[in-house]
Amino acid sequence: MSFSAEWDELYRAGTHLSVWPWSDLVSYVYRYARAGRGYDRVLELGCGAGANIPLFLKLGADYSALEGSPTIVQSVLETYPMLQGKIIATDFTRDIPFTGPFDLVFDRASLIHNPTTAIANALNLVFDRLRPGGKFIGVDWFSDQHSSVRLGREVDAHTRADLPPGGAFAGTGNVHFCDKAHLIGLLEGAGFRVERLEHKRYDPAIPEGEETIAVWNFVAAKP
């Protein structure tokens, strides 16, 4: 598996168990790709502990998900048994074992835990599974302005691994950081048209010394 197998260990340890929908994702879905308005069949890359599932069930979407951790998939299906067969543990950088087309594919800080070649391959797979006019939404893709961008071991020009304990990325394996040109290049290289791109940066003032968090949110469409 090319993506970070460390996530299964984190879930086994009971960490990173977010259960509330991410606010930026909620906003993007309502603004740009809402179920009932032509975006009804939905695929999530990296559902984790299922934080975003309640949003799409409430909207009446036909929701499916791919997740790299068998441990967390089992847990999520215990909570949402009606999604049996629609949430699958697999390496979605190598295969998307659902037949398209989907109206919306989205990712909240999951695919970005991979090296460049794996991200590029996954984007090609996503593009293939979307209908024409379908959208790919990415939330919290890490920016090169993040204070962790030079920590750990270099995997490729944009990817680090083995980031030190104490930070947000401790134990998470590969972490990919994008500048604007690199991110647009990844999306356009797969055939997408970038419709919206936002950069968010959080610089803690009190207490001093905490890490700067910087991320990208985007909407990309299949022409």
PyMOL commands that place a pseudoatom at each C-alpha (Angstrom):
pseudoatom trace, name=CA, resn=MET, resi=1, chain=A, elem=C, hetatm=0, pos=[0.000, 0.000, 0.000]
pseudoatom trace, name=CA, resn=SER, resi=2, chain=A, elem=C, hetatm=0, pos=[1.525, 3.298, -1.063]
pseudoatom trace, name=CA, resn=PHE, resi=3, chain=A, elem=C, hetatm=0, pos=[-0.340, 5.495, 1.379]
pseudoatom trace, name=CA, resn=SER, resi=4, chain=A, elem=C, hetatm=0, pos=[0.382, 5.794, 5.094]
pseudoatom trace, name=CA, resn=ALA, resi=5, chain=A, elem=C, hetatm=0, pos=[-0.271, 2.418, 6.731]
pseudoatom trace, name=CA, resn=GLU, resi=6, chain=A, elem=C, hetatm=0, pos=[0.508, 4.174, 10.020]
pseudoatom trace, name=CA, resn=TRP, resi=7, chain=A, elem=C, hetatm=0, pos=[-3.104, 5.374, 10.113]
pseudoatom trace, name=CA, resn=ASP, resi=8, chain=A, elem=C, hetatm=0, pos=[-4.348, 1.892, 10.975]
pseudoatom trace, name=CA, resn=GLU, resi=9, chain=A, elem=C, hetatm=0, pos=[-2.056, 1.937, 13.992]
pseudoatom trace, name=CA, resn=LEU, resi=10, chain=A, elem=C, hetatm=0, pos=[-3.369, 5.362, 15.023]
pseudoatom trace, name=CA, resn=TYR, resi=11, chain=A, elem=C, hetatm=0, pos=[-6.965, 4.177, 14.819]
pseudoatom trace, name=CA, resn=ARG, resi=12, chain=A, elem=C, hetatm=0, pos=[-6.115, 1.025, 16.779]
pseudoatom trace, name=CA, resn=ALA, resi=13, chain=A, elem=C, hetatm=0, pos=[-4.683, 3.315, 19.450]
pseudoatom trace, name=CA, resn=GLY, resi=14, chain=A, elem=C, hetatm=0, pos=[-7.950, 5.285, 19.559]
pseudoatom trace, name=CA, resn=THR, resi=15, chain=A, elem=C, hetatm=0, pos=[-6.590, 8.548, 18.184]
pseudoatom trace, name=CA, resn=HIS, resi=16, chain=A, elem=C, hetatm=0, pos=[-7.789, 10.824, 15.344]
pseudoatom trace, name=CA, resn=LEU, resi=17, chain=A, elem=C, hetatm=0, pos=[-11.393, 9.711, 15.885]
pseudoatom trace, name=CA, resn=SER, resi=18, chain=A, elem=C, hetatm=0, pos=[-13.156, 12.811, 14.564]
pseudoatom trace, name=CA, resn=VAL, resi=19, chain=A, elem=C, hetatm=0, pos=[-16.934, 12.299, 14.459]
pseudoatom trace, name=CA, resn=TRP, resi=20, chain=A, elem=C, hetatm=0, pos=[-18.312, 15.742, 13.487]
pseudoatom trace, name=CA, resn=PRO, resi=21, chain=A, elem=C, hetatm=0, pos=[-18.499, 16.938, 9.866]
pseudoatom trace, name=CA, resn=TRP, resi=22, chain=A, elem=C, hetatm=0, pos=[-15.671, 19.327, 8.959]
pseudoatom trace, name=CA, resn=SER, resi=23, chain=A, elem=C, hetatm=0, pos=[-17.080, 22.846, 8.649]
pseudoatom trace, name=CA, resn=ASP, resi=24, chain=A, elem=C, hetatm=0, pos=[-15.206, 23.783, 5.473]
pseudoatom trace, name=CA, resn=LEU, resi=25, chain=A, elem=C, hetatm=0, pos=[-16.451, 20.629, 3.774]
pseudoatom trace, name=CA, resn=VAL, resi=26, chain=A, elem=C, hetatm=0, pos=[-20.026, 21.401, 4.807]
pseudoatom trace, name=CA, resn=SER, resi=27, chain=A, elem=C, hetatm=0, pos=[-19.714, 24.896, 3.334]
pseudoatom trace, name=CA, resn=TYR, resi=28, chain=A, elem=C, hetatm=0, pos=[-18.195, 23.663, 0.076]
pseudoatom trace, name=CA, resn=VAL, resi=29, chain=A, elem=C, hetatm=0, pos=[-20.809, 20.958, -0.423]
pseudoatom trace, name=CA, resn=TYR, resi=30, chain=A, elem=C, hetatm=0, pos=[-23.689, 23.370, 0.169]
pseudoatom trace, name=CA, resn=ARG, resi=31, chain=A, elem=C, hetatm=0, pos=[-22.171, 25.987, -2.133]
pseudoatom trace, name=CA, resn=TYR, resi=32, chain=A, elem=C, hetatm=0, pos=[-20.821, 23.910, -4.992]
pseudoatom trace, name=CA, resn=ALA, resi=33, chain=A, elem=C, hetatm=0, pos=[-22.059, 20.296, -5.030]
pseudoatom trace, name=CA, resn=ARG, resi=34, chain=A, elem=C, hetatm=0, pos=[-25.169, 19.711, -2.972]
pseudoatom trace, name=CA, resn=ALA, resi=35, chain=A, elem=C, hetatm=0, pos=[-27.190, 16.504, -3.144]
pseudoatom trace, name=CA, resn=GLY, resi=36, chain=A, elem=C, hetatm=0, pos=[-30.569, 17.157, -4.713]
pseudoatom trace, name=CA, resn=ARG, resi=37, chain=A, elem=C, hetatm=0, pos=[-28.994, 19.609, -7.131]
pseudoatom trace, name=CA, resn=GLY, resi=38, chain=A, elem=C, hetatm=0, pos=[-27.283, 17.137, -9.418]
pseudoatom trace, name=CA, resn=TYR, resi=39, chain=A, elem=C, hetatm=0, pos=[-24.661, 15.803, -6.976]
pseudoatom trace, name=CA, resn=ASP, resi=40, chain=A, elem=C, hetatm=0, pos=[-26.396, 12.799, -5.495]
pseudoatom trace, name=CA, resn=ARG, resi=41, chain=A, elem=C, hetatm=0, pos=[-23.925, 9.946, -5.951]
pseudoatom trace, name=CA, resn=VAL, resi=42, chain=A, elem=C, hetatm=0, pos=[-20.983, 10.685, -3.680]
pseudoatom trace, name=CA, resn=LEU, resi=43, chain=A, elem=C, hetatm=0, pos=[-17.629, 9.029, -2.981]
pseudoatom trace, name=CA, resn=GLU, resi=44, chain=A, elem=C, hetatm=0, pos=[-15.367, 9.956, -0.066]
pseudoatom trace, name=CA, resn=LEU, resi=45, chain=A, elem=C, hetatm=0, pos=[-11.653, 9.169, -0.106]
pseudoatom trace, name=CA, resn=GLY, resi=46, chain=A, elem=C, hetatm=0, pos=[-10.524, 8.363, 3.419]
pseudoatom trace, name=CA, resn=CYS, resi=47, chain=A, elem=C, hetatm=0, pos=[-13.655, 8.442, 5.572]
pseudoatom trace, name=CA, resn=GLY, resi=48, chain=A, elem=C, hetatm=0, pos=[-11.710, 7.885, 8.798]
pseudoatom trace, name=CA, resn=ALA, resi=49, chain=A, elem=C, hetatm=0, pos=[-14.063, 7.516, 11.748]
pseudoatom trace, name=CA, resn=GLY, resi=50, chain=A, elem=C, hetatm=0, pos=[-17.009, 8.675, 9.647]
pseudoatom trace, name=CA, resn=ALA, resi=51, chain=A, elem=C, hetatm=0, pos=[-17.116, 12.357, 10.532]
pseudoatom trace, name=CA, resn=ASN, resi=52, chain=A, elem=C, hetatm=0, pos=[-18.721, 13.379, 7.238]
pseudoatom trace, name=CA, resn=ILE, resi=53, chain=A, elem=C, hetatm=0, pos=[-21.209, 10.532, 6.882]
pseudoatom trace, name=CA, resn=PRO, resi=54, chain=A, elem=C, hetatm=0, pos=[-24.077, 12.189, 8.824]
pseudoatom trace, name=CA, resn=LEU, resi=55, chain=A, elem=C, hetatm=0, pos=[-23.962, 15.199, 6.494]
pseudoatom trace, name=CA, resn=PHE, resi=56, chain=A, elem=C, hetatm=0, pos=[-24.485, 13.126, 3.367]
pseudoatom trace, name=CA, resn=LEU, resi=57, chain=A, elem=C, hetatm=0, pos=[-27.079, 10.838, 4.909]
pseudoatom trace, name=CA, resn=LYS, resi=58, chain=A, elem=C, hetatm=0, pos=[-29.086, 13.880, 5.996]
pseudoatom trace, name=CA, resn=LEU, resi=59, chain=A, elem=C, hetatm=0, pos=[-28.854, 15.300, 2.473]
pseudoatom trace, name=CA, resn=GLY, resi=60, chain=A, elem=C, hetatm=0, pos=[-30.149, 12.013, 1.070]
pseudoatom trace, name=CA, resn=ALA, resi=61, chain=A, elem=C, hetatm=0, pos=[-27.019, 11.317, -0.958]
pseudoatom trace, name=CA, resn=ASP, resi=62, chain=A, elem=C, hetatm=0, pos=[-26.017, 7.888, -2.254]
pseudoatom trace, name=CA, resn=TYR, resi=63, chain=A, elem=C, hetatm=0, pos=[-22.821, 7.746, -0.189]
pseudoatom trace, name=CA, resn=SER, resi=64, chain=A, elem=C, hetatm=0, pos=[-19.836, 5.427, -0.630]
pseudoatom trace, name=CA, resn=ALA, resi=65, chain=A, elem=C, hetatm=0, pos=[-16.323, 5.604, 0.810]
pseudoatom trace, name=CA, resn=LEU, resi=66, chain=A, elem=C, hetatm=0, pos=[-12.861, 4.119, 0.478]
pseudoatom trace, name=CA, resn=GLU, resi=67, chain=A, elem=C, hetatm=0, pos=[-10.575, 3.962, 3.498]
pseudoatom trace, name=CA, resn=GLY, resi=68, chain=A, elem=C, hetatm=0, pos=[-7.066, 2.591, 3.977]
pseudoatom trace, name=CA, resn=SER, resi=69, chain=A, elem=C, hetatm=0, pos=[-7.568, 1.337, 7.536]
pseudoatom trace, name=CA, resn=PRO, resi=70, chain=A, elem=C, hetatm=0, pos=[-9.463, -1.969, 7.978]
pseudoatom trace, name=CA, resn=THR, resi=71, chain=A, elem=C, hetatm=0, pos=[-9.696, -1.219, 11.699]
pseudoatom trace, name=CA, resn=ILE, resi=72, chain=A, elem=C, hetatm=0, pos=[-11.649, 1.998, 11.286]
pseudoatom trace, name=CA, resn=VAL, resi=73, chain=A, elem=C, hetatm=0, pos=[-13.819, 0.584, 8.474]
pseudoatom trace, name=CA, resn=GLN, resi=74, chain=A, elem=C, hetatm=0, pos=[-15.018, -2.144, 10.821]
pseudoatom trace, name=CA, resn=SER, resi=75, chain=A, elem=C, hetatm=0, pos=[-15.802, 0.456, 13.478]
pseudoatom trace, name=CA, resn=VAL, resi=76, chain=A, elem=C, hetatm=0, pos=[-17.662, 2.731, 11.058]
pseudoatom trace, name=CA, resn=LEU, resi=77, chain=A, elem=C, hetatm=0, pos=[-19.786, -0.138, 9.740]
pseudoatom trace, name=CA, resn=GLU, resi=78, chain=A, elem=C, hetatm=0, pos=[-20.794, -1.021, 13.287]
pseudoatom trace, name=CA, resn=THR, resi=79, chain=A, elem=C, hetatm=0, pos=[-22.180, 2.519, 13.565]
pseudoatom trace, name=CA, resn=TYR, resi=80, chain=A, elem=C, hetatm=0, pos=[-23.660, 2.588, 10.044]
pseudoatom trace, name=CA, resn=PRO, resi=81, chain=A, elem=C, hetatm=0, pos=[-24.591, -1.020, 9.184]
pseudoatom trace, name=CA, resn=MET, resi=82, chain=A, elem=C, hetatm=0, pos=[-26.779, 0.228, 6.323]
pseudoatom trace, name=CA, resn=LEU, resi=83, chain=A, elem=C, hetatm=0, pos=[-23.553, 1.164, 4.485]
pseudoatom trace, name=CA, resn=GLN, resi=84, chain=A, elem=C, hetatm=0, pos=[-22.239, -2.403, 4.361]
pseudoatom trace, name=CA, resn=GLY, resi=85, chain=A, elem=C, hetatm=0, pos=[-20.664, -2.911, 0.932]
pseudoatom trace, name=CA, resn=LYS, resi=86, chain=A, elem=C, hetatm=0, pos=[-20.503, 0.844, 0.360]
pseudoatom trace, name=CA, resn=ILE, resi=87, chain=A, elem=C, hetatm=0, pos=[-17.511, 1.486, 2.642]
pseudoatom trace, name=CA, resn=ILE, resi=88, chain=A, elem=C, hetatm=0, pos=[-14.481, -0.562, 1.626]
pseudoatom trace, name=CA, resn=ALA, resi=89, chain=A, elem=C, hetatm=0, pos=[-10.943, -0.876, 3.003]
pseudoatom trace, name=CA, resn=THR, resi=90, chain=A, elem=C, hetatm=0, pos=[-8.566, -0.494, 0.074]
pseudoatom trace, name=CA, resn=ASP, resi=91, chain=A, elem=C, hetatm=0, pos=[-5.637, 1.488, -1.298]
pseudoatom trace, name=CA, resn=PHE, resi=92, chain=A, elem=C, hetatm=0, pos=[-7.474, 4.144, -3.306]
pseudoatom trace, name=CA, resn=THR, resi=93, chain=A, elem=C, hetatm=0, pos=[-4.195, 5.402, -4.778]
pseudoatom trace, name=CA, resn=ARG, resi=94, chain=A, elem=C, hetatm=0, pos=[-4.111, 2.180, -6.820]
pseudoatom trace, name=CA, resn=ASP, resi=95, chain=A, elem=C, hetatm=0, pos=[-7.743, 1.299, -7.428]
pseudoatom trace, name=CA, resn=ILE, resi=96, chain=A, elem=C, hetatm=0, pos=[-11.278, 2.618, -6.962]
pseudoatom trace, name=CA, resn=PRO, resi=97, chain=A, elem=C, hetatm=0, pos=[-13.342, -0.583, -6.827]
pseudoatom trace, name=CA, resn=PHE, resi=98, chain=A, elem=C, hetatm=0, pos=[-16.672, 1.125, -7.447]
pseudoatom trace, name=CA, resn=THR, resi=99, chain=A, elem=C, hetatm=0, pos=[-18.240, 1.543, -10.852]
pseudoatom trace, name=CA, resn=GLY, resi=100, chain=A, elem=C, hetatm=0, pos=[-18.840, 5.137, -11.867]
pseudoatom trace, name=CA, resn=PRO, resi=101, chain=A, elem=C, hetatm=0, pos=[-20.000, 7.582, -12.616]
pseudoatom trace, name=CA, resn=PHE, resi=102, chain=A, elem=C, hetatm=0, pos=[-20.069, 9.610, -9.407]
pseudoatom trace, name=CA, resn=ASP, resi=103, chain=A, elem=C, hetatm=0, pos=[-21.390, 13.166, -9.246]
pseudoatom trace, name=CA, resn=LEU, resi=104, chain=A, elem=C, hetatm=0, pos=[-19.026, 14.191, -6.449]
pseudoatom trace, name=CA, resn=VAL, resi=105, chain=A, elem=C, hetatm=0, pos=[-15.787, 12.799, -5.068]
pseudoatom trace, name=CA, resn=PHE, resi=106, chain=A, elem=C, hetatm=0, pos=[-14.316, 14.515, -2.036]
pseudoatom trace, name=CA, resn=ASP, resi=107, chain=A, elem=C, hetatm=0, pos=[-11.349, 14.268, 0.260]
pseudoatom trace, name=CA, resn=ARG, resi=108, chain=A, elem=C, hetatm=0, pos=[-10.663, 15.891, 3.574]
pseudoatom trace, name=CA, resn=ALA, resi=109, chain=A, elem=C, hetatm=0, pos=[-6.906, 15.634, 4.298]
pseudoatom trace, name=CA, resn=SER, resi=110, chain=A, elem=C, hetatm=0, pos=[-6.612, 11.969, 3.339]
pseudoatom trace, name=CA, resn=LEU, resi=111, chain=A, elem=C, hetatm=0, pos=[-5.077, 11.674, -0.127]
pseudoatom trace, name=CA, resn=ILE, resi=112, chain=A, elem=C, hetatm=0, pos=[-2.588, 14.364, 0.901]
pseudoatom trace, name=CA, resn=HIS, resi=113, chain=A, elem=C, hetatm=0, pos=[-0.903, 11.766, 3.176]
pseudoatom trace, name=CA, resn=ASN, resi=114, chain=A, elem=C, hetatm=0, pos=[0.823, 10.248, 0.135]
pseudoatom trace, name=CA, resn=PRO, resi=115, chain=A, elem=C, hetatm=0, pos=[3.851, 10.905, -2.069]
pseudoatom trace, name=CA, resn=THR, resi=116, chain=A, elem=C, hetatm=0, pos=[3.455, 12.763, -5.349]
pseudoatom trace, name=CA, resn=THR, resi=117, chain=A, elem=C, hetatm=0, pos=[3.224, 9.759, -7.666]
pseudoatom trace, name=CA, resn=ALA, resi=118, chain=A, elem=C, hetatm=0, pos=[0.479, 8.131, -5.577]
pseudoatom trace, name=CA, resn=ILE, resi=119, chain=A, elem=C, hetatm=0, pos=[-1.565, 11.348, -5.439]
pseudoatom trace, name=CA, resn=ALA, resi=120, chain=A, elem=C, hetatm=0, pos=[-1.264, 11.796, -9.185]
pseudoatom trace, name=CA, resn=ASN, resi=121, chain=A, elem=C, hetatm=0, pos=[-2.399, 8.222, -9.821]
pseudoatom trace, name=CA, resn=ALA, resi=122, chain=A, elem=C, hetatm=0, pos=[-5.375, 8.588, -7.472]
pseudoatom trace, name=CA, resn=LEU, resi=123, chain=A, elem=C, hetatm=0, pos=[-6.449, 11.810, -9.193]
pseudoatom trace, name=CA, resn=ASN, resi=124, chain=A, elem=C, hetatm=0, pos=[-6.437, 9.993, -12.532]
pseudoatom trace, name=CA, resn=LEU, resi=125, chain=A, elem=C, hetatm=0, pos=[-8.679, 7.301, -11.017]
pseudoatom trace, name=CA, resn=VAL, resi=126, chain=A, elem=C, hetatm=0, pos=[-11.034, 9.923, -9.572]
pseudoatom trace, name=CA, resn=PHE, resi=127, chain=A, elem=C, hetatm=0, pos=[-11.273, 11.712, -12.898]
pseudoatom trace, name=CA, resn=ASP, resi=128, chain=A, elem=C, hetatm=0, pos=[-12.191, 8.437, -14.585]
pseudoatom trace, name=CA, resn=ARG, resi=129, chain=A, elem=C, hetatm=0, pos=[-14.980, 7.704, -12.072]
pseudoatom trace, name=CA, resn=LEU, resi=130, chain=A, elem=C, hetatm=0, pos=[-16.620, 11.149, -12.277]
pseudoatom trace, name=CA, resn=ARG, resi=131, chain=A, elem=C, hetatm=0, pos=[-19.344, 12.034, -14.751]
pseudoatom trace, name=CA, resn=PRO, resi=132, chain=A, elem=C, hetatm=0, pos=[-18.731, 14.979, -17.092]
pseudoatom trace, name=CA, resn=GLY, resi=133, chain=A, elem=C, hetatm=0, pos=[-19.464, 18.056, -15.024]
pseudoatom trace, name=CA, resn=GLY, resi=134, chain=A, elem=C, hetatm=0, pos=[-18.835, 16.113, -11.814]
pseudoatom trace, name=CA, resn=LYS, resi=135, chain=A, elem=C, hetatm=0, pos=[-16.715, 17.699, -9.109]
pseudoatom trace, name=CA, resn=PHE, resi=136, chain=A, elem=C, hetatm=0, pos=[-13.797, 16.820, -6.889]
pseudoatom trace, name=CA, resn=ILE, resi=137, chain=A, elem=C, hetatm=0, pos=[-13.631, 18.773, -3.628]
pseudoatom trace, name=CA, resn=GLY, resi=138, chain=A, elem=C, hetatm=0, pos=[-10.487, 18.824, -1.522]
pseudoatom trace, name=CA, resn=VAL, resi=139, chain=A, elem=C, hetatm=0, pos=[-10.390, 20.266, 1.997]
pseudoatom trace, name=CA, resn=ASP, resi=140, chain=A, elem=C, hetatm=0, pos=[-7.355, 20.801, 4.218]
pseudoatom trace, name=CA, resn=TRP, resi=141, chain=A, elem=C, hetatm=0, pos=[-4.661, 19.833, 1.728]
pseudoatom trace, name=CA, resn=PHE, resi=142, chain=A, elem=C, hetatm=0, pos=[-1.442, 20.922, 3.401]
pseudoatom trace, name=CA, resn=SER, resi=143, chain=A, elem=C, hetatm=0, pos=[0.312, 24.041, 2.151]
pseudoatom trace, name=CA, resn=ASP, resi=144, chain=A, elem=C, hetatm=0, pos=[4.040, 24.669, 1.865]
pseudoatom trace, name=CA, resn=GLN, resi=145, chain=A, elem=C, hetatm=0, pos=[3.496, 27.518, 4.347]
pseudoatom trace, name=CA, resn=HIS, resi=146, chain=A, elem=C, hetatm=0, pos=[2.818, 24.998, 7.117]
pseudoatom trace, name=CA, resn=SER, resi=147, chain=A, elem=C, hetatm=0, pos=[5.516, 25.172, 9.778]
pseudoatom trace, name=CA, resn=SER, resi=148, chain=A, elem=C, hetatm=0, pos=[6.173, 21.412, 9.470]
pseudoatom trace, name=CA, resn=VAL, resi=149, chain=A, elem=C, hetatm=0, pos=[7.166, 21.627, 5.804]
pseudoatom trace, name=CA, resn=ARG, resi=150, chain=A, elem=C, hetatm=0, pos=[10.870, 20.960, 6.450]
pseudoatom trace, name=CA, resn=LEU, resi=151, chain=A, elem=C, hetatm=0, pos=[10.565, 18.512, 9.330]
pseudoatom trace, name=CA, resn=GLY, resi=152, chain=A, elem=C, hetatm=0, pos=[11.193, 14.781, 9.166]
pseudoatom trace, name=CA, resn=ARG, resi=153, chain=A, elem=C, hetatm=0, pos=[12.645, 12.859, 6.245]
pseudoatom trace, name=CA, resn=GLU, resi=154, chain=A, elem=C, hetatm=0, pos=[12.321, 13.847, 2.584]
pseudoatom trace, name=CA, resn=VAL, resi=155, chain=A, elem=C, hetatm=0, pos=[10.384, 11.343, 0.454]
pseudoatom trace, name=CA, resn=ASP, resi=156, chain=A, elem=C, hetatm=0, pos=[10.152, 13.522, -2.639]
pseudoatom trace, name=CA, resn=ALA, resi=157, chain=A, elem=C, hetatm=0, pos=[10.266, 17.257, -3.353]
pseudoatom trace, name=CA, resn=HIS, resi=158, chain=A, elem=C, hetatm=0, pos=[6.846, 17.801, -1.735]
pseudoatom trace, name=CA, resn=THR, resi=159, chain=A, elem=C, hetatm=0, pos=[6.534, 14.904, 0.723]
pseudoatom trace, name=CA, resn=ARG, resi=160, chain=A, elem=C, hetatm=0, pos=[7.974, 14.358, 4.194]
pseudoatom trace, name=CA, resn=ALA, resi=161, chain=A, elem=C, hetatm=0, pos=[7.816, 11.330, 6.495]
pseudoatom trace, name=CA, resn=ASP, resi=162, chain=A, elem=C, hetatm=0, pos=[8.781, 10.435, 10.080]
pseudoatom trace, name=CA, resn=LEU, resi=163, chain=A, elem=C, hetatm=0, pos=[7.783, 13.843, 11.396]
pseudoatom trace, name=CA, resn=PRO, resi=164, chain=A, elem=C, hetatm=0, pos=[8.820, 14.335, 15.033]
pseudoatom trace, name=CA, resn=PRO, resi=165, chain=A, elem=C, hetatm=0, pos=[6.680, 13.627, 18.102]
pseudoatom trace, name=CA, resn=GLY, resi=166, chain=A, elem=C, hetatm=0, pos=[4.681, 16.473, 19.574]
pseudoatom trace, name=CA, resn=GLY, resi=167, chain=A, elem=C, hetatm=0, pos=[3.415, 17.948, 16.321]
pseudoatom trace, name=CA, resn=ALA, resi=168, chain=A, elem=C, hetatm=0, pos=[0.181, 17.474, 14.441]
pseudoatom trace, name=CA, resn=PHE, resi=169, chain=A, elem=C, hetatm=0, pos=[1.748, 14.928, 12.061]
pseudoatom trace, name=CA, resn=ALA, resi=170, chain=A, elem=C, hetatm=0, pos=[3.457, 12.657, 14.567]
pseudoatom trace, name=CA, resn=GLY, resi=171, chain=A, elem=C, hetatm=0, pos=[2.944, 9.037, 13.578]
pseudoatom trace, name=CA, resn=THR, resi=172, chain=A, elem=C, hetatm=0, pos=[1.004, 9.829, 10.395]
pseudoatom trace, name=CA, resn=GLY, resi=173, chain=A, elem=C, hetatm=0, pos=[3.555, 8.583, 7.867]
pseudoatom trace, name=CA, resn=ASN, resi=174, chain=A, elem=C, hetatm=0, pos=[3.741, 10.513, 4.603]
pseudoatom trace, name=CA, resn=VAL, resi=175, chain=A, elem=C, hetatm=0, pos=[2.711, 14.186, 4.633]
pseudoatom trace, name=CA, resn=HIS, resi=176, chain=A, elem=C, hetatm=0, pos=[2.482, 16.106, 1.357]
pseudoatom trace, name=CA, resn=PHE, resi=177, chain=A, elem=C, hetatm=0, pos=[2.865, 19.890, 1.156]
pseudoatom trace, name=CA, resn=CYS, resi=178, chain=A, elem=C, hetatm=0, pos=[1.676, 21.868, -1.883]
pseudoatom trace, name=CA, resn=ASP, resi=179, chain=A, elem=C, hetatm=0, pos=[2.476, 25.292, -3.227]
pseudoatom trace, name=CA, resn=LYS, resi=180, chain=A, elem=C, hetatm=0, pos=[-0.104, 26.814, -5.578]
pseudoatom trace, name=CA, resn=ALA, resi=181, chain=A, elem=C, hetatm=0, pos=[1.615, 25.800, -8.803]
pseudoatom trace, name=CA, resn=HIS, resi=182, chain=A, elem=C, hetatm=0, pos=[2.176, 22.228, -7.646]
pseudoatom trace, name=CA, resn=LEU, resi=183, chain=A, elem=C, hetatm=0, pos=[-1.438, 21.746, -6.546]
pseudoatom trace, name=CA, resn=ILE, resi=184, chain=A, elem=C, hetatm=0, pos=[-2.851, 23.175, -9.761]
pseudoatom trace, name=CA, resn=GLY, resi=185, chain=A, elem=C, hetatm=0, pos=[-0.407, 21.042, -11.722]
pseudoatom trace, name=CA, resn=LEU, resi=186, chain=A, elem=C, hetatm=0, pos=[-1.592, 17.868, -9.989]
pseudoatom trace, name=CA, resn=LEU, resi=187, chain=A, elem=C, hetatm=0, pos=[-5.252, 18.650, -10.676]
pseudoatom trace, name=CA, resn=GLU, resi=188, chain=A, elem=C, hetatm=0, pos=[-4.837, 19.863, -14.243]
pseudoatom trace, name=CA, resn=GLY, resi=189, chain=A, elem=C, hetatm=0, pos=[-2.475, 16.986, -14.987]
pseudoatom trace, name=CA, resn=ALA, resi=190, chain=A, elem=C, hetatm=0, pos=[-5.347, 14.599, -14.271]
pseudoatom trace, name=CA, resn=GLY, resi=191, chain=A, elem=C, hetatm=0, pos=[-7.647, 16.583, -16.573]
pseudoatom trace, name=CA, resn=PHE, resi=192, chain=A, elem=C, hetatm=0, pos=[-9.493, 18.697, -14.009]
pseudoatom trace, name=CA, resn=ARG, resi=193, chain=A, elem=C, hetatm=0, pos=[-10.467, 22.341, -14.383]
pseudoatom trace, name=CA, resn=VAL, resi=194, chain=A, elem=C, hetatm=0, pos=[-9.867, 24.215, -11.120]
pseudoatom trace, name=CA, resn=GLU, resi=195, chain=A, elem=C, hetatm=0, pos=[-12.973, 26.270, -10.331]
pseudoatom trace, name=CA, resn=ARG, resi=196, chain=A, elem=C, hetatm=0, pos=[-12.054, 27.548, -6.880]
pseudoatom trace, name=CA, resn=LEU, resi=197, chain=A, elem=C, hetatm=0, pos=[-8.893, 27.559, -4.802]
pseudoatom trace, name=CA, resn=GLU, resi=198, chain=A, elem=C, hetatm=0, pos=[-8.572, 29.047, -1.322]
pseudoatom trace, name=CA, resn=HIS, resi=199, chain=A, elem=C, hetatm=0, pos=[-5.556, 29.244, 0.972]
pseudoatom trace, name=CA, resn=LYS, resi=200, chain=A, elem=C, hetatm=0, pos=[-6.045, 29.310, 4.749]
pseudoatom trace, name=CA, resn=ARG, resi=201, chain=A, elem=C, hetatm=0, pos=[-3.341, 30.048, 7.269]
pseudoatom trace, name=CA, resn=TYR, resi=202, chain=A, elem=C, hetatm=0, pos=[-3.573, 30.001, 11.063]
pseudoatom trace, name=CA, resn=ASP, resi=203, chain=A, elem=C, hetatm=0, pos=[-0.836, 31.823, 12.982]
pseudoatom trace, name=CA, resn=PRO, resi=204, chain=A, elem=C, hetatm=0, pos=[-1.357, 31.341, 16.742]
pseudoatom trace, name=CA, resn=ALA, resi=205, chain=A, elem=C, hetatm=0, pos=[-0.807, 34.557, 18.685]
pseudoatom trace, name=CA, resn=ILE, resi=206, chain=A, elem=C, hetatm=0, pos=[-1.525, 33.242, 22.187]
pseudoatom trace, name=CA, resn=PRO, resi=207, chain=A, elem=C, hetatm=0, pos=[0.127, 31.077, 23.335]
pseudoatom trace, name=CA, resn=GLU, resi=208, chain=A, elem=C, hetatm=0, pos=[3.241, 31.796, 21.354]
pseudoatom trace, name=CA, resn=GLY, resi=209, chain=A, elem=C, hetatm=0, pos=[5.334, 29.069, 19.815]
pseudoatom trace, name=CA, resn=GLU, resi=210, chain=A, elem=C, hetatm=0, pos=[2.587, 26.835, 18.441]
pseudoatom trace, name=CA, resn=GLU, resi=211, chain=A, elem=C, hetatm=0, pos=[2.906, 25.603, 14.854]
pseudoatom trace, name=CA, resn=THR, resi=212, chain=A, elem=C, hetatm=0, pos=[1.503, 27.519, 11.912]
pseudoatom trace, name=CA, resn=ILE, resi=213, chain=A, elem=C, hetatm=0, pos=[-1.211, 25.587, 10.105]
pseudoatom trace, name=CA, resn=ALA, resi=214, chain=A, elem=C, hetatm=0, pos=[-1.652, 26.341, 6.414]
pseudoatom trace, name=CA, resn=VAL, resi=215, chain=A, elem=C, hetatm=0, pos=[-3.968, 24.469, 4.048]
pseudoatom trace, name=CA, resn=TRP, resi=216, chain=A, elem=C, hetatm=0, pos=[-5.674, 24.578, 0.662]
pseudoatom trace, name=CA, resn=ASN, resi=217, chain=A, elem=C, hetatm=0, pos=[-9.362, 24.067, -0.116]
pseudoatom trace, name=CA, resn=PHE, resi=218, chain=A, elem=C, hetatm=0, pos=[-10.472, 23.632, -3.718]
pseudoatom trace, name=CA, resn=VAL, resi=219, chain=A, elem=C, hetatm=0, pos=[-13.188, 22.667, -6.155]
pseudoatom trace, name=CA, resn=ALA, resi=220, chain=A, elem=C, hetatm=0, pos=[-12.148, 20.971, -9.397]
pseudoatom trace, name=CA, resn=ALA, resi=221, chain=A, elem=C, hetatm=0, pos=[-14.510, 19.900, -12.166]
pseudoatom trace, name=CA, resn=LYS, resi=222, chain=A, elem=C, hetatm=0, pos=[-14.365, 17.274, -14.893]
pseudoatom trace, name=CA, resn=PRO, resi=223, chain=A, elem=C, hetatm=0, pos=[-15.060, 19.118, -18.179]
for i in range(1, 223): cmd.bond("trace and resi %d" % i, "trace and resi %d" % (i + 1))
show_as sticks, trace
zoom trace
